[in-house]
Protein backbone atom coordinates (compact mmCIF):
# COMPACT_ATOMS: atom_id res chain seq x y z
CA UNK A 1 0.00 0.00 0.00
CA UNK A 2 1.27 3.44 -0.96
CA UNK A 3 0.05 5.33 2.08
CA UNK A 4 -1.48 8.82 2.58
CA UNK A 5 -1.17 10.06 -1.00
CA UNK A 6 -2.48 13.62 -1.25
CA UNK A 7 -5.14 14.37 -3.86
CA UNK A 8 -4.11 18.06 -3.99
CA UNK A 9 -0.93 19.97 -3.22
CA UNK A 10 -2.35 21.75 -0.17
CA UNK A 11 -3.59 18.42 1.14
CA UNK A 12 -0.08 17.17 1.81
CA UNK A 13 1.03 16.78 5.40
CA UNK A 14 4.55 18.09 4.79
CA UNK A 15 6.59 19.51 1.91
CA UNK A 16 8.03 16.02 1.40
CA UNK A 17 4.82 14.01 1.25
CA UNK A 18 3.74 12.12 -1.85
CA UNK A 19 0.83 13.32 -3.94
CA UNK A 20 -1.13 12.31 -7.02
CA UNK A 21 -2.55 15.61 -8.23
CA UNK A 22 -0.75 16.36 -11.52
CA UNK A 23 1.02 14.69 -14.44
CA UNK A 24 4.43 14.85 -12.78
CA UNK A 25 3.12 13.02 -9.71
CA UNK A 26 1.44 10.45 -11.91
CA UNK A 27 4.61 9.83 -13.93
CA UNK A 28 6.77 9.47 -10.82
CA UNK A 29 4.41 7.05 -9.07
CA UNK A 30 3.97 5.03 -12.25
CA UNK A 31 7.76 4.64 -12.53
CA UNK A 32 8.05 3.59 -8.88
CA UNK A 33 5.19 1.09 -9.17
CA UNK A 34 6.82 -0.45 -12.24
CA UNK A 35 10.08 -0.87 -10.32
CA UNK A 36 8.26 -2.40 -7.35
CA UNK A 37 6.44 -4.89 -9.54
CA UNK A 38 9.74 -5.92 -11.15
CA UNK A 39 11.05 -7.25 -7.83
CA UNK A 40 7.78 -8.37 -6.19
CA UNK A 41 6.54 -11.97 -6.16
CA UNK A 42 4.24 -12.86 -9.04
CA UNK A 43 0.61 -11.79 -8.56
CA UNK A 44 1.46 -9.27 -5.82
CA UNK A 45 -1.30 -6.69 -5.56
CA UNK A 46 -0.55 -3.00 -5.03
CA UNK A 47 -2.89 -0.46 -3.49
CA UNK A 48 -2.84 3.29 -2.97
CA UNK A 49 -4.34 5.28 -0.12
CA UNK A 50 -5.90 8.59 -1.20
CA UNK A 51 -5.89 11.34 1.40
CA UNK A 52 -6.17 14.98 2.34
CA UNK A 53 -4.60 16.17 5.59
CA UNK A 54 -7.00 19.07 6.18
CA UNK A 55 -5.96 20.97 9.30
CA UNK A 56 -2.97 18.65 9.79
CA UNK A 57 -1.39 19.85 6.54
CA UNK A 58 1.48 22.35 6.31
CA UNK A 59 3.47 20.74 9.11
CA UNK A 60 7.04 19.79 9.84
CA UNK A 61 8.36 16.30 9.23
CA UNK A 62 8.62 14.08 12.35
CA UNK A 63 12.37 14.66 12.70
CA UNK A 64 11.75 18.42 12.52
CA UNK A 65 9.22 18.51 15.36
CA UNK A 66 5.77 17.74 13.87
CA UNK A 67 4.55 21.32 14.47
CA UNK A 68 2.93 23.79 12.09
CA UNK A 69 5.37 25.16 9.53
CA UNK A 70 6.78 28.53 10.53
CA UNK A 71 6.87 31.54 8.23
CA UNK A 72 10.48 30.71 7.35
CA UNK A 73 9.50 27.16 6.42
CA UNK A 74 7.15 28.20 3.57
CA UNK A 75 3.77 27.21 5.06
CA UNK A 76 0.51 27.19 3.16
CA UNK A 77 -3.11 27.92 4.03
CA UNK A 78 -4.98 24.88 5.33
CA UNK A 79 -8.68 24.11 5.34
CA UNK A 80 -10.75 21.89 7.59
CA UNK A 81 -14.23 20.91 8.67
CA UNK A 82 -14.19 23.88 11.07
CA UNK A 83 -11.74 26.68 11.98
CA UNK A 84 -10.46 24.67 14.96
CA UNK A 85 -6.67 24.15 15.32
CA UNK A 86 -5.42 20.78 16.45
CA UNK A 87 -3.47 22.33 19.36
CA UNK A 88 -2.28 25.59 20.88
CA UNK A 89 0.22 27.31 18.59
CA UNK A 90 -1.01 25.56 15.46
CA UNK A 91 -2.44 27.38 12.47
CA UNK A 92 -6.21 27.88 12.40
CA UNK A 93 -7.66 26.17 9.32
CA UNK A 94 -10.08 27.99 7.06
CA UNK A 95 -13.60 26.60 7.04
CA UNK A 96 -14.28 24.47 3.98
CA UNK A 97 -17.26 25.95 2.18
CA UNK A 98 -19.69 23.67 0.39
CA UNK A 99 -18.22 24.95 -2.90
CA UNK A 100 -14.74 23.98 -1.62
CA UNK A 101 -16.09 20.56 -0.69
CA UNK A 102 -17.40 19.98 -4.21
CA UNK A 103 -14.03 20.91 -5.66
CA UNK A 104 -12.32 18.55 -3.24
CA UNK A 105 -14.70 15.75 -4.15
CA UNK A 106 -13.63 16.25 -7.76
CA UNK A 107 -9.97 16.12 -6.69
CA UNK A 108 -10.52 12.70 -5.13
CA UNK A 109 -12.20 11.43 -8.31
CA UNK A 110 -9.35 12.81 -10.44
CA UNK A 111 -6.81 11.11 -8.14
CA UNK A 112 -8.75 7.86 -8.44
CA UNK A 113 -8.67 8.03 -12.23
CA UNK A 114 -4.91 8.63 -12.17
CA UNK A 115 -4.45 5.71 -9.75
CA UNK A 116 -6.33 3.29 -11.97
CA UNK A 117 -4.50 4.57 -15.04
CA UNK A 118 -1.16 3.96 -13.31
CA UNK A 119 -2.16 0.38 -12.62
CA UNK A 120 -3.01 0.06 -8.93
CA UNK A 121 -5.09 -2.97 -7.98
CA UNK A 122 -6.88 -1.47 -4.97
CA UNK A 123 -7.97 1.96 -3.74
CA UNK A 124 -8.22 2.89 -0.06
CA UNK A 125 -9.61 6.20 1.22
CA UNK A 126 -7.88 7.59 4.30
CA UNK A 127 -10.44 8.52 6.96
CA UNK A 128 -8.48 8.36 10.20
CA UNK A 129 -5.41 9.66 12.07
CA UNK A 130 -6.80 13.18 12.28
CA UNK A 131 -6.88 13.88 8.56
CA UNK A 132 -9.74 15.59 6.73
CA UNK A 133 -12.47 12.94 6.75
CA UNK A 134 -11.68 12.13 10.37
CA UNK A 135 -12.04 15.87 11.10
CA UNK A 136 -15.55 15.83 9.64
CA UNK A 137 -16.56 12.70 11.53
CA UNK A 138 -15.42 13.89 14.96
CA UNK A 139 -17.35 16.29 17.18
CA UNK A 140 -13.98 17.44 18.51
CA UNK A 141 -12.98 19.00 15.20
CA UNK A 142 -16.37 19.44 13.49
CA UNK A 143 -18.29 22.41 14.90
CA UNK A 144 -20.29 23.12 11.74
CA UNK A 145 -23.89 24.31 11.87
CA UNK A 146 -24.86 23.29 8.35
CA UNK A 147 -25.94 19.88 7.06
CA UNK A 148 -22.37 18.59 7.51
CA UNK A 149 -22.18 19.13 11.26
CA UNK A 150 -23.96 18.22 14.49
CA UNK A 151 -25.51 14.75 14.36
CA UNK A 152 -23.57 11.66 13.34
CA UNK A 153 -25.68 11.50 10.19
CA UNK A 154 -24.53 14.99 9.24
CA UNK A 155 -20.89 14.43 10.20
CA UNK A 156 -20.78 11.32 8.03
CA UNK A 157 -22.34 13.09 5.07
CA UNK A 158 -19.24 14.51 3.34
CA UNK A 159 -17.03 11.41 3.69
CA UNK A 160 -19.89 9.30 2.36
CA UNK A 161 -20.51 11.69 -0.54
CA UNK A 162 -16.87 11.53 -1.57
CA UNK A 163 -16.73 7.76 -1.21
CA UNK A 164 -19.87 7.39 -3.31
CA UNK A 165 -18.45 9.65 -6.06
CA UNK A 166 -15.27 7.59 -6.13
CA UNK A 167 -17.14 4.29 -6.27
CA UNK A 168 -19.32 5.49 -9.14
CA UNK A 169 -16.15 6.30 -11.11
CA UNK A 170 -14.76 2.77 -10.75
CA UNK A 171 -15.47 -0.38 -12.67
CA UNK A 172 -17.87 -2.67 -10.85
CA UNK A 173 -16.20 -4.81 -8.15
CA UNK A 174 -12.89 -2.92 -8.28
CA UNK A 175 -11.47 -3.33 -4.74
CA UNK A 176 -12.32 -0.22 -2.74
CA UNK A 177 -12.02 0.30 1.00
CA UNK A 178 -11.63 2.95 3.66
CA UNK A 179 -9.46 3.39 6.71
CA UNK A 180 -11.65 4.52 9.58
CA UNK A 181 -11.36 5.53 13.22
CA UNK A 182 -12.60 3.08 15.86
CA UNK A 183 -12.01 5.43 18.79
CA UNK A 184 -10.30 8.72 19.50
CA UNK A 185 -9.52 7.82 23.12
CA UNK A 186 -11.11 11.15 24.05
CA UNK A 187 -14.25 12.47 25.73
CA UNK A 188 -16.78 13.49 23.05
CA UNK A 189 -14.66 11.77 20.40
CA UNK A 190 -15.58 9.01 17.98
CA UNK A 191 -16.51 5.76 19.74
CA UNK A 192 -16.85 2.20 18.48
CA UNK A 193 -20.64 2.31 18.08
CA UNK A 194 -20.30 5.34 15.77
CA UNK A 195 -17.55 3.61 13.81
CA UNK A 196 -19.82 0.60 13.31
CA UNK A 197 -22.63 2.80 11.97
CA UNK A 198 -20.20 4.56 9.62
CA UNK A 199 -18.88 1.21 8.37
CA UNK A 200 -22.42 -0.01 7.74
CA UNK A 201 -23.21 3.13 5.73
CA UNK A 202 -20.03 2.66 3.71
CA UNK A 203 -21.01 -0.94 2.96
CA UNK A 204 -24.34 0.26 1.57
CA UNK A 205 -22.57 2.38 -1.05
CA UNK A 206 -20.05 -0.21 -2.21
CA UNK A 207 -17.23 -0.33 0.34
CA UNK A 208 -15.56 -3.75 0.32
CA UNK A 209 -13.68 -3.44 3.60
CA UNK A 210 -12.66 -1.08 6.39
CA UNK A 211 -9.24 -0.90 8.00
CA UNK A 212 -9.78 0.23 11.60
CA UNK A 213 -7.28 2.39 13.46
CA UNK A 214 -7.51 5.01 16.20
CA UNK A 215 -6.38 8.38 17.53
CA UNK A 216 -4.53 11.17 15.76
CA UNK A 217 -7.11 13.96 15.90
CA UNK A 218 -5.95 15.42 19.21
CA UNK A 219 -2.43 16.12 20.53
CA UNK A 220 -2.41 13.96 23.66
CA UNK A 221 -5.04 11.21 23.69
CA UNK A 222 -4.94 8.82 26.65
CA UNK A 223 -4.15 5.65 24.75
CA UNK A 224 -3.81 2.46 26.84
CA UNK A 225 -0.82 1.25 24.87
CA UNK A 226 -0.01 -2.41 25.31
CA UNK A 227 -0.11 -5.72 23.49
CA UNK A 228 -3.06 -5.80 21.09
CA UNK A 229 -4.40 -2.52 22.51
CA UNK A 230 -6.34 -1.91 19.31
CA UNK A 231 -7.50 -5.49 18.99
CA UNK A 232 -11.02 -4.77 20.25
CA UNK A 233 -11.49 -2.27 17.40
CA UNK A 234 -11.16 -4.86 14.64
C-alpha positions in Angstrom: 0.0 0.0 0.0 1.3 3.4 -1.0 0.1 5.3 2.1 -1.5 8.8 2.6 -1.2 10.1 -1.0 -2.5 13.6 -1.3 -5.1 14.4 -3.9 -4.1 18.1 -4.0 -0.9 20.0 -3.2 -2.4 21.8 -0.2 -3.6 18.4 1.1 -0.1 17.2 1.8 1.0 16.8 5.4 4.5 18.1 4.8 6.6 19.5 1.9 8.0 16.0 1.4 4.8 14.0 1.3 3.7 12.1 -1.8 0.8 13.3 -3.9 -1.1 12.3 -7.0 -2.5 15.6 -8.2 -0.7 16.4 -11.5 1.0 14.7 -14.4 4.4 14.9 -12.8 3.1 13.0 -9.7 1.4 10.4 -11.9 4.6 9.8 -13.9 6.8 9.5 -10.8 4.4 7.0 -9.1 4.0 5.0 -12.3 7.8 4.6 -12.5 8.1 3.6 -8.9 5.2 1.1 -9.2 6.8 -0.5 -12.2 10.1 -0.9 -10.3 8.3 -2.4 -7.3 6.4 -4.9 -9.5 9.7 -5.9 -11.2 11.1 -7.2 -7.8 7.8 -8.4 -6.2 6.5 -12.0 -6.2 4.2 -12.9 -9.0 0.6 -11.8 -8.6 1.5 -9.3 -5.8 -1.3 -6.7 -5.6 -0.6 -3.0 -5.0 -2.9 -0.5 -3.5 -2.8 3.3 -3.0 -4.3 5.3 -0.1 -5.9 8.6 -1.2 -5.9 11.3 1.4 -6.2 15.0 2.3 -4.6 16.2 5.6 -7.0 19.1 6.2 -6.0 21.0 9.3 -3.0 18.6 9.8 -1.4 19.9 6.5 1.5 22.4 6.3 3.5 20.7 9.1 7.0 19.8 9.8 8.4 16.3 9.2 8.6 14.1 12.3 12.4 14.7 12.7 11.7 18.4 12.5 9.2 18.5 15.4 5.8 17.7 13.9 4.6 21.3 14.5 2.9 23.8 12.1 5.4 25.2 9.5 6.8 28.5 10.5 6.9 31.5 8.2 10.5 30.7 7.3 9.5 27.2 6.4 7.1 28.2 3.6 3.8 27.2 5.1 0.5 27.2 3.2 -3.1 27.9 4.0 -5.0 24.9 5.3 -8.7 24.1 5.3 -10.8 21.9 7.6 -14.2 20.9 8.7 -14.2 23.9 11.1 -11.7 26.7 12.0 -10.5 24.7 15.0 -6.7 24.2 15.3 -5.4 20.8 16.5 -3.5 22.3 19.4 -2.3 25.6 20.9 0.2 27.3 18.6 -1.0 25.6 15.5 -2.4 27.4 12.5 -6.2 27.9 12.4 -7.7 26.2 9.3 -10.1 28.0 7.1 -13.6 26.6 7.0 -14.3 24.5 4.0 -17.3 26.0 2.2 -19.7 23.7 0.4 -18.2 24.9 -2.9 -14.7 24.0 -1.6 -16.1 20.6 -0.7 -17.4 20.0 -4.2 -14.0 20.9 -5.7 -12.3 18.5 -3.2 -14.7 15.7 -4.2 -13.6 16.3 -7.8 -10.0 16.1 -6.7 -10.5 12.7 -5.1 -12.2 11.4 -8.3 -9.3 12.8 -10.4 -6.8 11.1 -8.1 -8.8 7.9 -8.4 -8.7 8.0 -12.2 -4.9 8.6 -12.2 -4.4 5.7 -9.7 -6.3 3.3 -12.0 -4.5 4.6 -15.0 -1.2 4.0 -13.3 -2.2 0.4 -12.6 -3.0 0.1 -8.9 -5.1 -3.0 -8.0 -6.9 -1.5 -5.0 -8.0 2.0 -3.7 -8.2 2.9 -0.1 -9.6 6.2 1.2 -7.9 7.6 4.3 -10.4 8.5 7.0 -8.5 8.4 10.2 -5.4 9.7 12.1 -6.8 13.2 12.3 -6.9 13.9 8.6 -9.7 15.6 6.7 -12.5 12.9 6.8 -11.7 12.1 10.4 -12.0 15.9 11.1 -15.6 15.8 9.6 -16.6 12.7 11.5 -15.4 13.9 15.0 -17.3 16.3 17.2 -14.0 17.4 18.5 -13.0 19.0 15.2 -16.4 19.4 13.5 -18.3 22.4 14.9 -20.3 23.1 11.7 -23.9 24.3 11.9 -24.9 23.3 8.3 -25.9 19.9 7.1 -22.4 18.6 7.5 -22.2 19.1 11.3 -24.0 18.2 14.5 -25.5 14.7 14.4 -23.6 11.7 13.3 -25.7 11.5 10.2 -24.5 15.0 9.2 -20.9 14.4 10.2 -20.8 11.3 8.0 -22.3 13.1 5.1 -19.2 14.5 3.3 -17.0 11.4 3.7 -19.9 9.3 2.4 -20.5 11.7 -0.5 -16.9 11.5 -1.6 -16.7 7.8 -1.2 -19.9 7.4 -3.3 -18.5 9.7 -6.1 -15.3 7.6 -6.1 -17.1 4.3 -6.3 -19.3 5.5 -9.1 -16.2 6.3 -11.1 -14.8 2.8 -10.7 -15.5 -0.4 -12.7 -17.9 -2.7 -10.9 -16.2 -4.8 -8.2 -12.9 -2.9 -8.3 -11.5 -3.3 -4.7 -12.3 -0.2 -2.7 -12.0 0.3 1.0 -11.6 2.9 3.7 -9.5 3.4 6.7 -11.7 4.5 9.6 -11.4 5.5 13.2 -12.6 3.1 15.9 -12.0 5.4 18.8 -10.3 8.7 19.5 -9.5 7.8 23.1 -11.1 11.2 24.1 -14.2 12.5 25.7 -16.8 13.5 23.0 -14.7 11.8 20.4 -15.6 9.0 18.0 -16.5 5.8 19.7 -16.8 2.2 18.5 -20.6 2.3 18.1 -20.3 5.3 15.8 -17.6 3.6 13.8 -19.8 0.6 13.3 -22.6 2.8 12.0 -20.2 4.6 9.6 -18.9 1.2 8.4 -22.4 0.0 7.7 -23.2 3.1 5.7 -20.0 2.7 3.7 -21.0 -0.9 3.0 -24.3 0.3 1.6 -22.6 2.4 -1.1 -20.1 -0.2 -2.2 -17.2 -0.3 0.3 -15.6 -3.7 0.3 -13.7 -3.4 3.6 -12.7 -1.1 6.4 -9.2 -0.9 8.0 -9.8 0.2 11.6 -7.3 2.4 13.5 -7.5 5.0 16.2 -6.4 8.4 17.5 -4.5 11.2 15.8 -7.1 14.0 15.9 -5.9 15.4 19.2 -2.4 16.1 20.5 -2.4 14.0 23.7 -5.0 11.2 23.7 -4.9 8.8 26.6 -4.1 5.6 24.8 -3.8 2.5 26.8 -0.8 1.2 24.9 0.0 -2.4 25.3 -0.1 -5.7 23.5 -3.1 -5.8 21.1 -4.4 -2.5 22.5 -6.3 -1.9 19.3 -7.5 -5.5 19.0 -11.0 -4.8 20.3 -11.5 -2.3 17.4 -11.2 -4.9 14.6 
